[in-house]
Amino acid sequence: MEIVFVLVAPAVPENVGAAARAIKTMGFDKLRVVASDAHRDKRARILAHGAGDVLAGIAAFDDLAAALADCSLAVATTARERAGKRSLYAPAELRGAIASKPQSLARVAVVFGCEESGLSNAQLTLCDMVSAIPLAQPYPSLNLSQAVMLYAYELSSLAAAAVEQAPDQGEWQALKSRVTALLTALQYRDRDKLWRWATERLPLLGDRDVRFAHLLLTRLQRALTDSNTANNITTTNDKEG
């Protein structure tokens, strides 16, 4: 499992440099930037003191979808009031959800929005989970690099495990696809409560639960197929009679 930190449209070079320093301090080294050149600014290099390798290794993307294309699980970070109807998880709950799937997750992305407006609704929908930091006072809010530091600290216990595990990279992603396909076949849509409940609770499943969920879906699909086949045979016999 690998954990990457993704900054979407950061506008302040110092924040990118400080974020690079923060994640390196906590044992991580993968930083991605979306729709911004702020990491190339001299001010970013100054603030990244001691983490120049992380800054130099930043992968840049034009949009968030591209930045998440190779990630098994994506977590959006947001202010509590911007989450809408999505379930919110504190950083500690996020750590538990990730730690429970060492064999099912190949790469986890923790996504941060720009300093001014955070992540858009469209960007939030690209992520499997939404997380917020519990704050005693909402204002003054944390800046970008501070938020990155807090998440990196909370997830730091997973940094060593990230290079030790050899996950079954397709198992978790396949489960997401199968559940979505089943909900679609049952004519549910992403605005429906059942759809939101099912897809937002999936990231909480551990490795063993993921395997059992696959087994359950296989048996459900087999039963539905057998039922449809039997109905078709009965209908055909009725017509012939």
The 8 nearest C-alpha neighbors of each residue, nearest first, counted from 0:
[[1, 161, 105, 106, 104, 164, 101, 162],
 [0, 2, 106, 161, 107, 105, 3, 162],
 [3, 1, 107, 106, 108, 0, 4, 161],
 [4, 2, 29, 108, 30, 107, 109, 5],
 [3, 5, 30, 109, 108, 110, 31, 29],
 [4, 6, 31, 110, 32, 30, 109, 111],
 [7, 5, 32, 111, 110, 33, 31, 9],
 [6, 8, 33, 112, 113, 9, 32, 111],
 [7, 9, 34, 35, 113, 33, 10, 6],
 [10, 8, 113, 7, 11, 6, 35, 114],
 [11, 9, 8, 37, 12, 113, 114, 35],
 [10, 12, 13, 14, 9, 37, 15, 114],
 [13, 11, 43, 37, 15, 14, 42, 38],
 [12, 14, 43, 16, 15, 11, 42, 46],
 [15, 13, 17, 144, 12, 16, 11, 18],
 [16, 14, 18, 12, 13, 17, 38, 43],
 [15, 17, 43, 47, 46, 13, 19, 18],
 [16, 18, 20, 14, 46, 19, 15, 47],
 [17, 19, 144, 21, 15, 20, 16, 14],
 [20, 18, 16, 17, 21, 22, 53, 47],
 [19, 21, 17, 50, 47, 23, 18, 22],
 [22, 20, 18, 148, 24, 19, 23, 17],
 [21, 23, 27, 25, 24, 19, 151, 20],
 [24, 22, 27, 26, 20, 25, 21, 28],
 [23, 25, 21, 22, 26, 20, 27, 50],
 [24, 26, 22, 23, 155, 152, 27, 151],
 [25, 27, 23, 24, 158, 22, 155, 28],
 [28, 26, 23, 22, 25, 158, 29, 24],
 [27, 29, 53, 23, 22, 30, 26, 19],
 [30, 28, 3, 27, 4, 53, 31, 57],
 [29, 31, 4, 57, 3, 5, 28, 58],
 [32, 30, 5, 58, 57, 59, 4, 6],
 [31, 33, 6, 59, 5, 7, 60, 58],
 [32, 34, 7, 60, 8, 62, 61, 35],
 [35, 33, 61, 8, 62, 60, 7, 32],
 [36, 34, 8, 37, 33, 9, 32, 10],
 [35, 37, 38, 39, 34, 40, 32, 59],
 [36, 38, 12, 39, 40, 35, 10, 11],
 [37, 39, 36, 40, 43, 12, 15, 16],
 [40, 38, 37, 36, 41, 43, 44, 12],
 [39, 41, 42, 43, 37, 38, 12, 44],
 [42, 40, 44, 43, 45, 39, 12, 38],
 [43, 41, 45, 40, 44, 13, 12, 46],
 [44, 42, 16, 12, 13, 46, 41, 45],
 [45, 43, 47, 41, 42, 46, 16, 51],
 [44, 46, 42, 43, 47, 48, 41, 16],
 [47, 45, 16, 17, 43, 48, 44, 13],
 [48, 46, 16, 44, 20, 50, 17, 45],
 [47, 49, 46, 50, 45, 51, 44, 20],
 [48, 50, 51, 47, 20, 52, 23, 46],
 [51, 49, 20, 47, 52, 53, 48, 19],
 [50, 52, 54, 53, 49, 47, 55, 48],
 [51, 53, 55, 50, 54, 56, 49, 28],
 [54, 52, 56, 50, 51, 28, 55, 19],
 [53, 55, 51, 56, 57, 52, 19, 50],
 [56, 54, 52, 53, 57, 51, 38, 39],
 [55, 57, 53, 54, 52, 58, 29, 30],
 [58, 56, 30, 31, 54, 55, 59, 53],
 [57, 59, 31, 32, 56, 60, 30, 29],
 [60, 58, 32, 33, 31, 57, 61, 34],
 [61, 59, 33, 62, 66, 34, 32, 65],
 [60, 62, 34, 33, 59, 63, 65, 66],
 [63, 61, 60, 64, 33, 65, 34, 66],
 [62, 64, 66, 65, 33, 67, 122, 7],
 [65, 63, 67, 66, 62, 68, 125, 122],
 [64, 66, 68, 63, 67, 62, 60, 61],
 [65, 67, 63, 64, 68, 60, 62, 33],
 [68, 66, 70, 64, 65, 69, 63, 73],
 [67, 69, 65, 70, 66, 64, 71, 63],
 [70, 68, 67, 71, 106, 66, 65, 105],
 [71, 69, 106, 67, 72, 107, 68, 108],
 [70, 72, 106, 104, 105, 107, 172, 69],
 [71, 73, 107, 70, 127, 108, 74, 106],
 [74, 72, 108, 126, 127, 107, 109, 75],
 [73, 75, 128, 109, 126, 129, 110, 127],
 [76, 74, 129, 110, 126, 130, 128, 123],
 [77, 75, 130, 111, 131, 129, 110, 74],
 [78, 76, 131, 79, 130, 75, 81, 117],
 [77, 79, 81, 80, 131, 82, 76, 132],
 [78, 80, 81, 82, 131, 77, 87, 132],
 [79, 81, 78, 82, 83, 77, 131, 137],
 [82, 80, 79, 78, 83, 77, 120, 118],
 [83, 81, 85, 80, 79, 84, 77, 78],
 [82, 84, 81, 85, 80, 79, 86, 120],
 [85, 83, 82, 86, 195, 87, 81, 192],
 [86, 84, 83, 82, 87, 129, 195, 199],
 [87, 85, 84, 129, 88, 199, 82, 128],
 [86, 88, 130, 129, 85, 131, 89, 82],
 [89, 87, 130, 92, 93, 131, 129, 90],
 [88, 90, 92, 91, 131, 130, 132, 93],
 [89, 91, 93, 92, 94, 153, 150, 88],
 [92, 90, 94, 93, 89, 153, 95, 88],
 [93, 91, 95, 89, 94, 90, 88, 96],
 [92, 94, 90, 96, 91, 95, 88, 89],
 [93, 95, 91, 97, 92, 96, 154, 98],
 [96, 94, 98, 92, 93, 97, 99, 91],
 [95, 97, 203, 93, 99, 94, 98, 92],
 [96, 98, 94, 99, 95, 100, 93, 101],
 [99, 97, 95, 100, 96, 101, 94, 157],
 [98, 100, 205, 96, 97, 95, 101, 206],
 [101, 99, 206, 205, 103, 102, 98, 97],
 [102, 100, 103, 98, 104, 99, 166, 0],
 [101, 103, 166, 100, 167, 104, 206, 165],
 [104, 102, 100, 171, 167, 166, 101, 170],
 [105, 103, 71, 106, 0, 102, 168, 101],
 [104, 106, 0, 168, 166, 71, 1, 103],
 [105, 107, 1, 70, 0, 71, 104, 2],
 [108, 106, 2, 72, 70, 73, 71, 1],
 [109, 107, 73, 3, 4, 2, 74, 110],
 [110, 108, 74, 4, 5, 73, 75, 3],
 [109, 111, 5, 75, 74, 76, 108, 4],
 [112, 110, 6, 76, 7, 5, 75, 109],
 [113, 111, 117, 118, 7, 6, 114, 110],
 [112, 114, 117, 9, 8, 7, 115, 116],
 [113, 115, 116, 117, 143, 9, 112, 10],
 [116, 114, 113, 117, 112, 10, 9, 118],
 [117, 115, 113, 114, 118, 112, 119, 77],
 [116, 118, 112, 113, 114, 115, 119, 77],
 [119, 117, 112, 122, 123, 116, 120, 113],
 [118, 120, 122, 121, 123, 117, 116, 112],
 [121, 119, 123, 122, 124, 118, 81, 82],
 [120, 122, 124, 119, 123, 125, 118, 126],
 [123, 121, 119, 125, 124, 120, 118, 63],
 [124, 122, 120, 125, 121, 126, 75, 119],
 [123, 125, 121, 122, 126, 120, 127, 119],
 [126, 124, 122, 123, 127, 121, 64, 73],
 [125, 127, 73, 124, 74, 123, 128, 75],
 [128, 126, 73, 74, 72, 199, 125, 202],
 [129, 127, 74, 126, 75, 199, 130, 73],
 [130, 128, 75, 87, 74, 76, 88, 86],
 [129, 131, 88, 76, 87, 89, 75, 77],
 [132, 130, 77, 89, 76, 78, 79, 88],
 [131, 133, 89, 134, 90, 130, 78, 79],
 [134, 132, 131, 89, 135, 79, 90, 137],
 [135, 133, 136, 137, 132, 140, 138, 131],
 [134, 136, 137, 133, 138, 132, 140, 139],
 [135, 137, 134, 138, 139, 140, 133, 141],
 [138, 136, 140, 134, 139, 135, 78, 141],
 [139, 137, 140, 136, 141, 134, 135, 142],
 [138, 140, 137, 141, 136, 142, 134, 135],
 [139, 141, 138, 137, 142, 136, 134, 78],
 [142, 140, 145, 146, 143, 139, 144, 138],
 [141, 143, 145, 144, 146, 140, 114, 14],
 [142, 144, 146, 145, 114, 14, 147, 141],
 [143, 145, 18, 147, 14, 146, 17, 142],
 [146, 144, 148, 142, 147, 143, 141, 149],
 [145, 147, 149, 143, 148, 144, 141, 142],
 [148, 146, 144, 150, 145, 149, 18, 151],
 [147, 149, 145, 151, 21, 146, 150, 152],
 [148, 150, 152, 146, 151, 147, 153, 145],
 [151, 149, 153, 147, 152, 148, 154, 90],
 [150, 152, 148, 154, 149, 153, 22, 155],
 [151, 153, 155, 149, 150, 154, 25, 148],
 [154, 152, 150, 151, 155, 149, 90, 91],
 [153, 155, 151, 152, 156, 157, 94, 150],
 [156, 154, 152, 158, 157, 25, 153, 151],
 [155, 157, 154, 158, 159, 153, 160, 152],
 [158, 156, 160, 155, 154, 159, 161, 98],
 [157, 159, 161, 155, 160, 156, 26, 27],
 [160, 158, 161, 157, 162, 163, 156, 26],
 [161, 159, 163, 157, 162, 158, 164, 0],
 [160, 162, 0, 1, 158, 159, 163, 157],
 [161, 163, 160, 159, 164, 0, 1, 158],
 [164, 162, 160, 161, 165, 159, 0, 158],
 [165, 163, 0, 166, 162, 160, 161, 101],
 [164, 166, 102, 163, 167, 0, 105, 101],
 [167, 165, 102, 168, 103, 105, 164, 104],
 [166, 168, 103, 102, 169, 170, 165, 104],
 [167, 169, 105, 166, 103, 170, 104, 171],
 [168, 170, 172, 167, 173, 171, 103, 104],
 [169, 171, 173, 172, 103, 168, 167, 174],
 [172, 170, 174, 103, 173, 169, 175, 104],
 [173, 171, 175, 174, 169, 170, 71, 176],
 [172, 174, 176, 170, 171, 175, 169, 177],
 [173, 175, 177, 171, 172, 176, 178, 170],
 [176, 174, 172, 178, 173, 177, 179, 171],
 [177, 175, 173, 179, 174, 178, 180, 172],
 [178, 176, 174, 180, 179, 175, 173, 181],
 [177, 179, 181, 175, 180, 176, 174, 182],
 [178, 180, 176, 182, 177, 181, 183, 175],
 [181, 179, 177, 183, 178, 182, 176, 184],
 [180, 182, 184, 178, 183, 179, 177, 185],
 [183, 181, 185, 179, 187, 184, 180, 178],
 [182, 184, 186, 180, 185, 187, 181, 179],
 [185, 183, 181, 186, 182, 180, 187, 179],
 [184, 186, 182, 183, 187, 181, 180, 188],
 [187, 185, 183, 184, 182, 188, 181, 180],
 [186, 188, 182, 183, 185, 191, 194, 189],
 [189, 187, 190, 191, 194, 186, 183, 182],
 [188, 190, 191, 194, 195, 187, 192, 193],
 [189, 191, 188, 192, 195, 194, 187, 193],
 [192, 190, 194, 189, 188, 193, 187, 195],
 [191, 193, 195, 194, 196, 190, 189, 197],
 [194, 192, 196, 195, 191, 197, 187, 198],
 [195, 193, 197, 191, 192, 196, 189, 198],
 [194, 196, 192, 198, 193, 197, 199, 189],
 [195, 197, 193, 199, 194, 198, 192, 200],
 [198, 196, 194, 200, 195, 199, 193, 201],
 [197, 199, 201, 195, 200, 196, 194, 175],
 [200, 198, 196, 201, 197, 195, 128, 202],
 [201, 199, 197, 203, 202, 198, 196, 204],
 [200, 202, 203, 198, 199, 204, 197, 175],
 [203, 201, 204, 200, 199, 96, 127, 128],
 [202, 204, 96, 201, 200, 205, 99, 97],
 [205, 203, 208, 202, 201, 209, 206, 96],
 [204, 206, 99, 100, 208, 207, 209, 203],
 [207, 205, 100, 209, 208, 103, 99, 102],
 [208, 206, 210, 209, 205, 211, 204, 100],
 [209, 207, 211, 205, 210, 204, 206, 212],
 [208, 210, 212, 206, 207, 211, 204, 205],
 [209, 211, 213, 207, 208, 212, 214, 206],
 [212, 210, 214, 208, 213, 209, 215, 207],
 [211, 213, 215, 209, 214, 210, 208, 216],
 [214, 212, 210, 216, 211, 215, 217, 209],
 [213, 215, 211, 217, 212, 216, 218, 210],
 [216, 214, 212, 218, 217, 213, 219, 211],
 [217, 215, 219, 213, 218, 214, 220, 212],
 [216, 218, 214, 220, 215, 219, 221, 213],
 [219, 217, 221, 215, 216, 220, 222, 214],
 [220, 218, 216, 222, 221, 217, 215, 223],
 [219, 221, 223, 217, 222, 218, 216, 224],
 [220, 222, 218, 224, 219, 223, 225, 217],
 [223, 221, 225, 219, 224, 220, 226, 218],
 [222, 224, 226, 220, 221, 225, 227, 219],
 [225, 223, 221, 227, 226, 222, 220, 228],
 [226, 224, 228, 222, 223, 227, 221, 229],
 [227, 225, 223, 229, 224, 228, 222, 230],
 [226, 228, 230, 224, 229, 225, 223, 231],
 [227, 229, 225, 231, 226, 230, 224, 232],
 [230, 228, 226, 232, 231, 227, 225, 233],
 [231, 229, 227, 233, 232, 228, 234, 226],
 [230, 232, 234, 228, 229, 233, 235, 227],
 [231, 233, 235, 229, 230, 234, 236, 228],
 [234, 232, 230, 236, 235, 231, 237, 229],
 [233, 235, 231, 237, 232, 236, 230, 238],
 [234, 236, 232, 238, 237, 233, 231, 239],
 [237, 235, 239, 233, 238, 234, 240, 232],
 [238, 236, 240, 234, 235, 239, 233, 232],
 [237, 239, 235, 236, 240, 234, 233, 232],
 [240, 238, 236, 237, 235, 234, 233, 232],
 [239, 237, 238, 236, 235, 234, 233, 232]]
